[in-house]
């Protein structure tokens, strides 16, 4: 395990991780960009509210991508079954 220094909204955080440093820095940059989007839209929002809004936005992205992946998996399974039936 190692530490990776990241900066989010001008604050430096030390993240202990087994992941690649570049990957962790990309994650932090993504969070930083999302927070800046919130602050640009609502400059007076407090940090907790902004963080929750970003967390909900990222969770929404994750859930939508999972749903898309499930649909792709289902479609692949259907096509595989169709091809398998043709070969029988």
Secondary structure as GFF3:
##gff-version 3
##sequence-region A 1 88
A	DSSP	beta_strand	2	8	.	.	.	ID=ss1
A	DSSP	beta_strand	11	17	.	.	.	ID=ss2
A	DSSP	alpha_helix	21	41	.	.	.	ID=ss3
A	DSSP	alpha_helix	47	87	.	.	.	ID=ss4
###
